[in-house]
Amino acid sequence: MGNGRYTPRLSIDITHETQKRLQDLIPWGSTKPLITSLLDQALDLIDKVGRENSNLIIAALISRRISIVDLIKNYDTSEKKS
């Protein structure tokens, strides 16, 4: 049986087109670390701007009003100022 350790999992539905692009563009074995990193970065952003703004951040990401590129540019700028 199991070793008694629980590992949380995330399961999402994606389109066939997205799955094909994933297979074509992301190297085998890199999907989990990539998705984990993106999720952690989104959570870090929400922590940084405050939980009261979480719905705004989530909506902006989902609607693509802000993108990973935008976040990287903002992060680079804010890090240089520090």
PDB file of N, CA, C and O in Angstrom:
ATOM      1  N   MET A   1       0.822  -1.184   0.000  1.00  0.00           N
ATOM      2  CA  MET A   1       0.000   0.000   0.000  1.00  0.00           C
ATOM      3  C   MET A   1       0.862   1.242   0.000  1.00  0.00           C
ATOM      4  O   MET A   1       2.014   1.184  -0.431  1.00  0.00           O
ATOM      5  N   GLY A   2       0.346   2.360   0.467  1.00  0.00           N
ATOM      6  CA  GLY A   2       1.080   3.615   0.474  1.00  0.00           C
ATOM      7  C   GLY A   2       1.976   3.736   1.687  1.00  0.00           C
ATOM      8  O   GLY A   2       1.930   2.913   2.601  1.00  0.00           O
ATOM      9  N   ASN A   3       2.773   4.752   1.681  1.00  0.00           N
ATOM     10  CA  ASN A   3       3.685   4.992   2.794  1.00  0.00           C
ATOM     11  C   ASN A   3       3.078   5.918   3.845  1.00  0.00           C
ATOM     12  O   ASN A   3       3.765   6.335   4.777  1.00  0.00           O
ATOM     13  N   GLY A   4       1.804   6.238   3.700  1.00  0.00           N
ATOM     14  CA  GLY A   4       1.124   7.098   4.656  1.00  0.00           C
ATOM     15  C   GLY A   4       1.305   8.576   4.405  1.00  0.00           C
ATOM     16  O   GLY A   4       0.776   9.400   5.151  1.00  0.00           O
ATOM     17  N   ARG A   5       2.038   8.926   3.375  1.00  0.00           N
ATOM     18  CA  ARG A   5       2.253  10.340   3.056  1.00  0.00           C
ATOM     19  C   ARG A   5       1.271  10.770   1.975  1.00  0.00           C
ATOM     20  O   ARG A   5       1.121  10.113   0.945  1.00  0.00           O
ATOM     21  N   TYR A   6       0.616  11.881   2.235  1.00  0.00           N
ATOM     22  CA  TYR A   6      -0.363  12.423   1.295  1.00  0.00           C
ATOM     23  C   TYR A   6       0.312  13.446   0.391  1.00  0.00           C
ATOM     24  O   TYR A   6       0.992  14.351   0.874  1.00  0.00           O
ATOM     25  N   THR A   7       0.129  13.308  -0.900  1.00  0.00           N
ATOM     26  CA  THR A   7       0.647  14.270  -1.864  1.00  0.00           C
ATOM     27  C   THR A   7      -0.528  14.955  -2.552  1.00  0.00           C
ATOM     28  O   THR A   7      -1.248  14.321  -3.323  1.00  0.00           O
ATOM     29  N   PRO A   8      -0.732  16.257  -2.277  1.00  0.00           N
ATOM     30  CA  PRO A   8      -1.821  16.961  -2.942  1.00  0.00           C
ATOM     31  C   PRO A   8      -1.604  16.976  -4.453  1.00  0.00           C
ATOM     32  O   PRO A   8      -0.467  17.032  -4.920  1.00  0.00           O
ATOM     33  N   ARG A   9      -2.680  16.927  -5.202  1.00  0.00           N
ATOM     34  CA  ARG A   9      -2.595  16.921  -6.653  1.00  0.00           C
ATOM     35  C   ARG A   9      -3.566  17.950  -7.216  1.00  0.00           C
ATOM     36  O   ARG A   9      -4.561  18.312  -6.587  1.00  0.00           O
ATOM     37  N   LEU A  10      -3.248  18.405  -8.415  1.00  0.00           N
ATOM     38  CA  LEU A  10      -4.097  19.339  -9.138  1.00  0.00           C
ATOM     39  C   LEU A  10      -4.445  18.693 -10.467  1.00  0.00           C
ATOM     40  O   LEU A  10      -3.562  18.239 -11.194  1.00  0.00           O
ATOM     41  N   SER A  11      -5.713  18.652 -10.778  1.00  0.00           N
ATOM     42  CA  SER A  11      -6.153  18.068 -12.039  1.00  0.00           C
ATOM     43  C   SER A  11      -7.007  19.099 -12.775  1.00  0.00           C
ATOM     44  O   SER A  11      -7.969  19.634 -12.222  1.00  0.00           O
ATOM     45  N   ILE A  12      -6.640  19.369 -14.034  1.00  0.00           N
ATOM     46  CA  ILE A  12      -7.391  20.345 -14.820  1.00  0.00           C
ATOM     47  C   ILE A  12      -7.691  19.761 -16.191  1.00  0.00           C
ATOM     48  O   ILE A  12      -6.955  18.910 -16.691  1.00  0.00           O
ATOM     49  N   ASP A  13      -8.760  20.219 -16.784  1.00  0.00           N
ATOM     50  CA  ASP A  13      -9.090  19.832 -18.148  1.00  0.00           C
ATOM     51  C   ASP A  13      -8.464  20.849 -19.092  1.00  0.00           C
ATOM     52  O   ASP A  13      -8.495  22.053 -18.835  1.00  0.00           O
ATOM     53  N   ILE A  14      -7.898  20.355 -20.184  1.00  0.00           N
ATOM     54  CA  ILE A  14      -7.354  21.226 -21.220  1.00  0.00           C
ATOM     55  C   ILE A  14      -7.899  20.764 -22.563  1.00  0.00           C
ATOM     56  O   ILE A  14      -8.349  19.627 -22.705  1.00  0.00           O
ATOM     57  N   THR A  15      -7.855  21.647 -23.535  1.00  0.00           N
ATOM     58  CA  THR A  15      -8.342  21.287 -24.864  1.00  0.00           C
ATOM     59  C   THR A  15      -7.316  20.377 -25.551  1.00  0.00           C
ATOM     60  O   THR A  15      -6.156  20.303 -25.146  1.00  0.00           O
ATOM     61  N   HIS A  16      -7.769  19.699 -26.585  1.00  0.00           N
ATOM     62  CA  HIS A  16      -6.865  18.857 -27.369  1.00  0.00           C
ATOM     63  C   HIS A  16      -5.771  19.714 -28.012  1.00  0.00           C
ATOM     64  O   HIS A  16      -4.619  19.293 -28.116  1.00  0.00           O
ATOM     65  N   GLU A  17      -6.145  20.911 -28.438  1.00  0.00           N
ATOM     66  CA  GLU A  17      -5.171  21.821 -29.037  1.00  0.00           C
ATOM     67  C   GLU A  17      -4.086  22.211 -28.031  1.00  0.00           C
ATOM     68  O   GLU A  17      -2.901  22.222 -28.363  1.00  0.00           O
ATOM     69  N   THR A  18      -4.491  22.529 -26.812  1.00  0.00           N
ATOM     70  CA  THR A  18      -3.530  22.880 -25.772  1.00  0.00           C
ATOM     71  C   THR A  18      -2.623  21.696 -25.451  1.00  0.00           C
ATOM     72  O   THR A  18      -1.420  21.867 -25.255  1.00  0.00           O
ATOM     73  N   GLN A  19      -3.191  20.515 -25.399  1.00  0.00           N
ATOM     74  CA  GLN A  19      -2.391  19.324 -25.116  1.00  0.00           C
ATOM     75  C   GLN A  19      -1.357  19.086 -26.207  1.00  0.00           C
ATOM     76  O   GLN A  19      -0.214  18.730 -25.919  1.00  0.00           O
ATOM     77  N   LYS A  20      -1.757  19.283 -27.453  1.00  0.00           N
ATOM     78  CA  LYS A  20      -0.844  19.110 -28.584  1.00  0.00           C
ATOM     79  C   LYS A  20       0.291  20.136 -28.503  1.00  0.00           C
ATOM     80  O   LYS A  20       1.459  19.791 -28.687  1.00  0.00           O
ATOM     81  N   ARG A  21      -0.055  21.385 -28.229  1.00  0.00           N
ATOM     82  CA  ARG A  21       0.958  22.428 -28.092  1.00  0.00           C
ATOM     83  C   ARG A  21       1.891  22.138 -26.915  1.00  0.00           C
ATOM     84  O   ARG A  21       3.099  22.358 -26.998  1.00  0.00           O
ATOM     85  N   LEU A  22       1.320  21.646 -25.833  1.00  0.00           N
ATOM     86  CA  LEU A  22       2.117  21.272 -24.672  1.00  0.00           C
ATOM     87  C   LEU A  22       3.147  20.207 -25.034  1.00  0.00           C
ATOM     88  O   LEU A  22       4.321  20.314 -24.680  1.00  0.00           O
ATOM     89  N   GLN A  23       2.693  19.192 -25.737  1.00  0.00           N
ATOM     90  CA  GLN A  23       3.599  18.118 -26.159  1.00  0.00           C
ATOM     91  C   GLN A  23       4.664  18.622 -27.122  1.00  0.00           C
ATOM     92  O   GLN A  23       5.813  18.185 -27.065  1.00  0.00           O
ATOM     93  N   ASP A  24       4.286  19.536 -28.003  1.00  0.00           N
ATOM     94  CA  ASP A  24       5.221  20.046 -29.012  1.00  0.00           C
ATOM     95  C   ASP A  24       6.230  21.048 -28.457  1.00  0.00           C
ATOM     96  O   ASP A  24       7.367  21.106 -28.925  1.00  0.00           O
ATOM     97  N   LEU A  25       5.821  21.840 -27.460  1.00  0.00           N
ATOM     98  CA  LEU A  25       6.630  22.976 -27.031  1.00  0.00           C
ATOM     99  C   LEU A  25       7.340  22.817 -25.689  1.00  0.00           C
ATOM    100  O   LEU A  25       8.365  23.456 -25.453  1.00  0.00           O
ATOM    101  N   ILE A  26       6.812  21.979 -24.817  1.00  0.00           N
ATOM    102  CA  ILE A  26       7.394  21.829 -23.486  1.00  0.00           C
ATOM    103  C   ILE A  26       8.106  20.478 -23.407  1.00  0.00           C
ATOM    104  O   ILE A  26       7.489  19.439 -23.642  1.00  0.00           O
ATOM    105  N   PRO A  27       9.387  20.486 -23.082  1.00  0.00           N
ATOM    106  CA  PRO A  27      10.122  19.220 -23.020  1.00  0.00           C
ATOM    107  C   PRO A  27       9.507  18.241 -22.012  1.00  0.00           C
ATOM    108  O   PRO A  27       8.979  18.638 -20.973  1.00  0.00           O
ATOM    109  N   TRP A  28       9.593  16.971 -22.347  1.00  0.00           N
ATOM    110  CA  TRP A  28       9.064  15.911 -21.490  1.00  0.00           C
ATOM    111  C   TRP A  28       9.663  16.043 -20.087  1.00  0.00           C
ATOM    112  O   TRP A  28      10.875  16.194 -19.938  1.00  0.00           O
ATOM    113  N   GLY A  29       8.827  15.987 -19.082  1.00  0.00           N
ATOM    114  CA  GLY A  29       9.282  16.085 -17.702  1.00  0.00           C
ATOM    115  C   GLY A  29       9.316  17.497 -17.154  1.00  0.00           C
ATOM    116  O   GLY A  29       9.564  17.693 -15.964  1.00  0.00           O
ATOM    117  N   SER A  30       9.070  18.486 -18.004  1.00  0.00           N
ATOM    118  CA  SER A  30       9.138  19.884 -17.561  1.00  0.00           C
ATOM    119  C   SER A  30       7.780  20.470 -17.195  1.00  0.00           C
ATOM    120  O   SER A  30       7.708  21.556 -16.620  1.00  0.00           O
ATOM    121  N   THR A  31       6.706  19.762 -17.522  1.00  0.00           N
ATOM    122  CA  THR A  31       5.366  20.320 -17.292  1.00  0.00           C
ATOM    123  C   THR A  31       5.109  20.555 -15.811  1.00  0.00           C
ATOM    124  O   THR A  31       4.687  21.646 -15.429  1.00  0.00           O
ATOM    125  N   LYS A  32       5.354  19.561 -14.973  1.00  0.00           N
ATOM    126  CA  LYS A  32       5.086  19.719 -13.540  1.00  0.00           C
ATOM    127  C   LYS A  32       5.892  20.868 -12.949  1.00  0.00           C
ATOM    128  O   LYS A  32       5.311  21.726 -12.284  1.00  0.00           O
ATOM    129  N   PRO A  33       7.222  20.923 -13.162  1.00  0.00           N
ATOM    130  CA  PRO A  33       7.964  22.051 -12.593  1.00  0.00           C
ATOM    131  C   PRO A  33       7.501  23.412 -13.145  1.00  0.00           C
ATOM    132  O   PRO A  33       7.479  24.400 -12.413  1.00  0.00           O
ATOM    133  N   LEU A  34       7.133  23.462 -14.426  1.00  0.00           N
ATOM    134  CA  LEU A  34       6.665  24.709 -15.018  1.00  0.00           C
ATOM    135  C   LEU A  34       5.355  25.163 -14.386  1.00  0.00           C
ATOM    136  O   LEU A  34       5.241  26.312 -13.960  1.00  0.00           O
ATOM    137  N   ILE A  35       4.375  24.281 -14.322  1.00  0.00           N
ATOM    138  CA  ILE A  35       3.063  24.630 -13.753  1.00  0.00           C
ATOM    139  C   ILE A  35       3.202  24.981 -12.282  1.00  0.00           C
ATOM    140  O   ILE A  35       2.579  25.932 -11.811  1.00  0.00           O
ATOM    141  N   THR A  36       4.013  24.224 -11.549  1.00  0.00           N
ATOM    142  CA  THR A  36       4.232  24.507 -10.131  1.00  0.00           C
ATOM    143  C   THR A  36       4.849  25.883  -9.950  1.00  0.00           C
ATOM    144  O   THR A  36       4.429  26.637  -9.073  1.00  0.00           O
ATOM    145  N   SER A  37       5.842  26.221 -10.769  1.00  0.00           N
ATOM    146  CA  SER A  37       6.487  27.525 -10.687  1.00  0.00           C
ATOM    147  C   SER A  37       5.509  28.656 -11.009  1.00  0.00           C
ATOM    148  O   SER A  37       5.469  29.666 -10.307  1.00  0.00           O
ATOM    149  N   LEU A  38       4.727  28.483 -12.068  1.00  0.00           N
ATOM    150  CA  LEU A  38       3.749  29.523 -12.436  1.00  0.00           C
ATOM    151  C   LEU A  38       2.726  29.736 -11.324  1.00  0.00           C
ATOM    152  O   LEU A  38       2.387  30.875 -11.002  1.00  0.00           O
ATOM    153  N   LEU A  39       2.234  28.649 -10.738  1.00  0.00           N
ATOM    154  CA  LEU A  39       1.265  28.760  -9.656  1.00  0.00           C
ATOM    155  C   LEU A  39       1.895  29.439  -8.444  1.00  0.00           C
ATOM    156  O   LEU A  39       1.280  30.316  -7.836  1.00  0.00           O
ATOM    157  N   ASP A  40       3.117  29.040  -8.090  1.00  0.00           N
ATOM    158  CA  ASP A  40       3.805  29.669  -6.961  1.00  0.00           C
ATOM    159  C   ASP A  40       4.012  31.159  -7.201  1.00  0.00           C
ATOM    160  O   ASP A  40       3.846  31.964  -6.284  1.00  0.00           O
ATOM    161  N   GLN A  41       4.374  31.533  -8.435  1.00  0.00           N
ATOM    162  CA  GLN A  41       4.587  32.940  -8.746  1.00  0.00           C
ATOM    163  C   GLN A  41       3.286  33.737  -8.674  1.00  0.00           C
ATOM    164  O   GLN A  41       3.286  34.879  -8.215  1.00  0.00           O
ATOM    165  N   ALA A  42       2.194  33.152  -9.118  1.00  0.00           N
ATOM    166  CA  ALA A  42       0.893  33.828  -9.009  1.00  0.00           C
ATOM    167  C   ALA A  42       0.524  34.017  -7.536  1.00  0.00           C
ATOM    168  O   ALA A  42       0.028  35.074  -7.144  1.00  0.00           O
ATOM    169  N   LEU A  43       0.767  32.998  -6.735  1.00  0.00           N
ATOM    170  CA  LEU A  43       0.470  33.104  -5.307  1.00  0.00           C
ATOM    171  C   LEU A  43       1.378  34.134  -4.629  1.00  0.00           C
ATOM    172  O   LEU A  43       0.934  34.877  -3.755  1.00  0.00           O
ATOM    173  N   ASP A  44       2.655  34.175  -5.036  1.00  0.00           N
ATOM    174  CA  ASP A  44       3.576  35.181  -4.503  1.00  0.00           C
ATOM    175  C   ASP A  44       3.095  36.584  -4.851  1.00  0.00           C
ATOM    176  O   ASP A  44       3.158  37.490  -4.020  1.00  0.00           O
ATOM    177  N   LEU A  45       2.615  36.763  -6.080  1.00  0.00           N
ATOM    178  CA  LEU A  45       2.098  38.064  -6.501  1.00  0.00           C
ATOM    179  C   LEU A  45       0.903  38.465  -5.651  1.00  0.00           C
ATOM    180  O   LEU A  45       0.804  39.614  -5.219  1.00  0.00           O
ATOM    181  N   ILE A  46       0.000  37.528  -5.410  1.00  0.00           N
ATOM    182  CA  ILE A  46      -1.172  37.823  -4.579  1.00  0.00           C
ATOM    183  C   ILE A  46      -0.737  38.166  -3.162  1.00  0.00           C
ATOM    184  O   ILE A  46      -1.272  39.096  -2.559  1.00  0.00           O
ATOM    185  N   ASP A  47       0.236  37.418  -2.617  1.00  0.00           N
ATOM    186  CA  ASP A  47       0.760  37.750  -1.286  1.00  0.00           C
ATOM    187  C   ASP A  47       1.349  39.158  -1.267  1.00  0.00           C
ATOM    188  O   ASP A  47       1.165  39.905  -0.306  1.00  0.00           O
ATOM    189  N   LYS A  48       2.055  39.509  -2.335  1.00  0.00           N
ATOM    190  CA  LYS A  48       2.734  40.815  -2.407  1.00  0.00           C
ATOM    191  C   LYS A  48       1.747  41.973  -2.471  1.00  0.00           C
ATOM    192  O   LYS A  48       1.929  42.984  -1.793  1.00  0.00           O
ATOM    193  N   VAL A  49       0.702  41.830  -3.284  1.00  0.00           N
ATOM    194  CA  VAL A  49      -0.252  42.935  -3.439  1.00  0.00           C
ATOM    195  C   VAL A  49      -1.371  42.899  -2.413  1.00  0.00           C
ATOM    196  O   VAL A  49      -2.125  43.863  -2.280  1.00  0.00           O
ATOM    197  N   GLY A  50      -1.484  41.800  -1.692  1.00  0.00           N
ATOM    198  CA  GLY A  50      -2.495  41.686  -0.647  1.00  0.00           C
ATOM    199  C   GLY A  50      -3.665  40.818  -1.065  1.00  0.00           C
ATOM    200  O   GLY A  50      -4.126  40.866  -2.205  1.00  0.00           O
ATOM    201  N   ARG A  51      -4.124  40.041  -0.133  1.00  0.00           N
ATOM    202  CA  ARG A  51      -5.238  39.116  -0.402  1.00  0.00           C
ATOM    203  C   ARG A  51      -6.503  39.838  -0.833  1.00  0.00           C
ATOM    204  O   ARG A  51      -7.322  39.286  -1.568  1.00  0.00           O
ATOM    205  N   GLU A  52      -6.658  41.060  -0.378  1.00  0.00           N
ATOM    206  CA  GLU A  52      -7.868  41.808  -0.741  1.00  0.00           C
ATOM    207  C   GLU A  52      -7.912  42.094  -2.235  1.00  0.00           C
ATOM    208  O   GLU A  52      -8.973  42.413  -2.772  1.00  0.00           O
ATOM    209  N   ASN A  53      -6.775  41.983  -2.912  1.00  0.00           N
ATOM    210  CA  ASN A  53      -6.713  42.200  -4.358  1.00  0.00           C
ATOM    211  C   ASN A  53      -6.618  40.902  -5.155  1.00  0.00           C
ATOM    212  O   ASN A  53      -6.391  40.935  -6.365  1.00  0.00           O
ATOM    213  N   SER A  54      -6.789  39.769  -4.497  1.00  0.00           N
ATOM    214  CA  SER A  54      -6.596  38.484  -5.169  1.00  0.00           C
ATOM    215  C   SER A  54      -7.556  38.295  -6.342  1.00  0.00           C
ATOM    216  O   SER A  54      -7.150  37.802  -7.395  1.00  0.00           O
ATOM    217  N   ASN A  55      -8.813  38.676  -6.178  1.00  0.00           N
ATOM    218  CA  ASN A  55      -9.768  38.504  -7.277  1.00  0.00           C
ATOM    219  C   ASN A  55      -9.382  39.334  -8.492  1.00  0.00           C
ATOM    220  O   ASN A  55      -9.567  38.900  -9.629  1.00  0.00           O
ATOM    221  N   LEU A  56      -8.846  40.523  -8.255  1.00  0.00           N
ATOM    222  CA  LEU A  56      -8.403  41.395  -9.344  1.00  0.00           C
ATOM    223  C   LEU A  56      -7.227  40.759 -10.086  1.00  0.00           C
ATOM    224  O   LEU A  56      -7.219  40.733 -11.317  1.00  0.00           O
ATOM    225  N   ILE A  57      -6.247  40.252  -9.362  1.00  0.00           N
ATOM    226  CA  ILE A  57      -5.079  39.609  -9.969  1.00  0.00           C
ATOM    227  C   ILE A  57      -5.504  38.374 -10.747  1.00  0.00           C
ATOM    228  O   ILE A  57      -5.076  38.177 -11.884  1.00  0.00           O
ATOM    229  N   ILE A  58      -6.334  37.552 -10.150  1.00  0.00           N
ATOM    230  CA  ILE A  58      -6.798  36.321 -10.806  1.00  0.00           C
ATOM    231  C   ILE A  58      -7.557  36.661 -12.086  1.00  0.00           C
ATOM    232  O   ILE A  58      -7.318  36.057 -13.132  1.00  0.00           O
ATOM    233  N   ALA A  59      -8.468  37.625 -12.005  1.00  0.00           N
ATOM    234  CA  ALA A  59      -9.242  38.017 -13.185  1.00  0.00           C
ATOM    235  C   ALA A  59      -8.337  38.569 -14.279  1.00  0.00           C
ATOM    236  O   ALA A  59      -8.539  38.270 -15.456  1.00  0.00           O
ATOM    237  N   ALA A  60      -7.344  39.369 -13.906  1.00  0.00           N
ATOM    238  CA  ALA A  60      -6.429  39.945 -14.897  1.00  0.00           C
ATOM    239  C   ALA A  60      -5.616  38.858 -15.589  1.00  0.00           C
ATOM    240  O   ALA A  60      -5.394  38.927 -16.798  1.00  0.00           O
ATOM    241  N   LEU A  61      -5.172  37.859 -14.838  1.00  0.00           N
ATOM    242  CA  LEU A  61      -4.424  36.756 -15.443  1.00  0.00           C
ATOM    243  C   LEU A  61      -5.317  35.911 -16.351  1.00  0.00           C
ATOM    244  O   LEU A  61      -4.924  35.564 -17.465  1.00  0.00           O
ATOM    245  N   ILE A  62      -6.503  35.585 -15.880  1.00  0.00           N
ATOM    246  CA  ILE A  62      -7.421  34.752 -16.672  1.00  0.00           C
ATOM    247  C   ILE A  62      -7.820  35.454 -17.961  1.00  0.00           C
ATOM    248  O   ILE A  62      -7.868  34.832 -19.022  1.00  0.00           O
ATOM    249  N   SER A  63      -8.106  36.745 -17.869  1.00  0.00           N
ATOM    250  CA  SER A  63      -8.546  37.496 -19.050  1.00  0.00           C
ATOM    251  C   SER A  63      -7.374  37.927 -19.930  1.00  0.00           C
ATOM    252  O   SER A  63      -7.567  38.500 -21.003  1.00  0.00           O
ATOM    253  N   ARG A  64      -6.171  37.648 -19.467  1.00  0.00           N
ATOM    254  CA  ARG A  64      -4.929  38.018 -20.164  1.00  0.00           C
ATOM    255  C   ARG A  64      -4.736  39.526 -20.251  1.00  0.00           C
ATOM    256  O   ARG A  64      -4.069  40.022 -21.159  1.00  0.00           O
ATOM    257  N   ARG A  65      -5.320  40.245 -19.309  1.00  0.00           N
ATOM    258  CA  ARG A  65      -5.072  41.691 -19.202  1.00  0.00           C
ATOM    259  C   ARG A  65      -3.627  41.928 -18.777  1.00  0.00           C
ATOM    260  O   ARG A  65      -3.004  42.913 -19.174  1.00  0.00           O
ATOM    261  N   ILE A  66      -3.102  41.011 -17.961  1.00  0.00           N
ATOM    262  CA  ILE A  66      -1.683  41.003 -17.643  1.00  0.00           C
ATOM    263  C   ILE A  66      -1.149  39.631 -18.033  1.00  0.00           C
ATOM    264  O   ILE A  66      -1.871  38.634 -18.009  1.00  0.00           O
ATOM    265  N   SER A  67       0.118  39.603 -18.389  1.00  0.00           N
ATOM    266  CA  SER A  67       0.715  38.353 -18.843  1.00  0.00           C
ATOM    267  C   SER A  67       1.974  38.056 -18.043  1.00  0.00           C
ATOM    268  O   SER A  67       2.406  38.865 -17.222  1.00  0.00           O
ATOM    269  N   ILE A  68       2.544  36.915 -18.285  1.00  0.00           N
ATOM    270  CA  ILE A  68       3.807  36.559 -17.653  1.00  0.00           C
ATOM    271  C   ILE A  68       4.876  37.580 -18.030  1.00  0.00           C
ATOM    272  O   ILE A  68       5.691  37.966 -17.193  1.00  0.00           O
ATOM    273  N   VAL A  69       4.875  38.013 -19.276  1.00  0.00           N
ATOM    274  CA  VAL A  69       5.856  39.002 -19.734  1.00  0.00           C
ATOM    275  C   VAL A  69       5.700  40.298 -18.943  1.00  0.00           C
ATOM    276  O   VAL A  69       6.695  40.891 -18.526  1.00  0.00           O
ATOM    277  N   ASP A  70       4.461  40.741 -18.735  1.00  0.00           N
ATOM    278  CA  ASP A  70       4.221  41.944 -17.941  1.00  0.00           C
ATOM    279  C   ASP A  70       4.766  41.777 -16.524  1.00  0.00           C
ATOM    280  O   ASP A  70       5.395  42.684 -15.978  1.00  0.00           O
ATOM    281  N   LEU A  71       4.521  40.626 -15.948  1.00  0.00           N
ATOM    282  CA  LEU A  71       4.976  40.377 -14.589  1.00  0.00           C
ATOM    283  C   LEU A  71       6.494  40.347 -14.509  1.00  0.00           C
ATOM    284  O   LEU A  71       7.079  40.851 -13.551  1.00  0.00           O
ATOM    285  N   ILE A  72       7.131  39.757 -15.513  1.00  0.00           N
ATOM    286  CA  ILE A  72       8.592  39.702 -15.546  1.00  0.00           C
ATOM    287  C   ILE A  72       9.161  41.115 -15.652  1.00  0.00           C
ATOM    288  O   ILE A  72      10.095  41.467 -14.931  1.00  0.00           O
ATOM    289  N   LYS A  73       8.599  41.928 -16.554  1.00  0.00           N
ATOM    290  CA  LYS A  73       9.074  43.308 -16.708  1.00  0.00           C
ATOM    291  C   LYS A  73       8.923  44.078 -15.405  1.00  0.00           C
ATOM    292  O   LYS A  73       9.841  44.788 -14.992  1.00  0.00           O
ATOM    293  N   ASN A  74       7.784  43.945 -14.764  1.00  0.00           N
ATOM    294  CA  ASN A  74       7.532  44.635 -13.508  1.00  0.00           C
ATOM    295  C   ASN A  74       8.466  44.129 -12.416  1.00  0.00           C
ATOM    296  O   ASN A  74       8.980  44.914 -11.620  1.00  0.00           O
ATOM    297  N   TYR A  75       8.680  42.840 -12.379  1.00  0.00           N
ATOM    298  CA  TYR A  75       9.556  42.246 -11.370  1.00  0.00           C
ATOM    299  C   TYR A  75      10.977  42.756 -11.557  1.00  0.00           C
ATOM    300  O   TYR A  75      11.625  43.155 -10.590  1.00  0.00           O
ATOM    301  N   ASP A  76      11.468  42.747 -12.801  1.00  0.00           N
ATOM    302  CA  ASP A  76      12.823  43.224 -13.081  1.00  0.00           C
ATOM    303  C   ASP A  76      12.996  44.675 -12.661  1.00  0.00           C
ATOM    304  O   ASP A  76      14.015  45.031 -12.069  1.00  0.00           O
ATOM    305  N   THR A  77      12.019  45.509 -12.960  1.00  0.00           N
ATOM    306  CA  THR A  77      12.079  46.927 -12.617  1.00  0.00           C
ATOM    307  C   THR A  77      12.073  47.106 -11.097  1.00  0.00           C
ATOM    308  O   THR A  77      12.869  47.874 -10.558  1.00  0.00           O
ATOM    309  N   SER A  78      11.187  46.407 -10.417  1.00  0.00           N
ATOM    310  CA  SER A  78      11.073  46.574  -8.958  1.00  0.00           C
ATOM    311  C   SER A  78      12.306  46.021  -8.261  1.00  0.00           C
ATOM    312  O   SER A  78      12.701  46.547  -7.220  1.00  0.00           O
ATOM    313  N   GLU A  79      12.929  44.977  -8.801  1.00  0.00           N
ATOM    314  CA  GLU A  79      14.125  44.418  -8.183  1.00  0.00           C
ATOM    315  C   GLU A  79      15.311  45.361  -8.316  1.00  0.00           C
ATOM    316  O   GLU A  79      16.134  45.437  -7.404  1.00  0.00           O
ATOM    317  N   LYS A  80      15.421  46.080  -9.424  1.00  0.00           N
ATOM    318  CA  LYS A  80      16.530  47.010  -9.634  1.00  0.00           C
ATOM    319  C   LYS A  80      16.438  48.201  -8.695  1.00  0.00           C
ATOM    320  O   LYS A  80      17.458  48.764  -8.297  1.00  0.00           O
ATOM    321  N   LYS A  81      15.194  48.594  -8.333  1.00  0.00           N
ATOM    322  CA  LYS A  81      14.991  49.720  -7.436  1.00  0.00           C
ATOM    323  C   LYS A  81      15.347  49.371  -5.997  1.00  0.00           C
ATOM    324  O   LYS A  81      15.715  50.250  -5.218  1.00  0.00           O
ATOM    325  N   SER A  82      15.240  48.106  -5.642  1.00  0.00           N
ATOM    326  CA  SER A  82      15.481  47.685  -4.265  1.00  0.00           C
ATOM    327  C   SER A  82      16.940  47.712  -3.892  1.00  0.00           C
ATOM    328  O   SER A  82      17.294  47.382  -2.760  1.00  0.00           O
TER     329      SER A  82
END
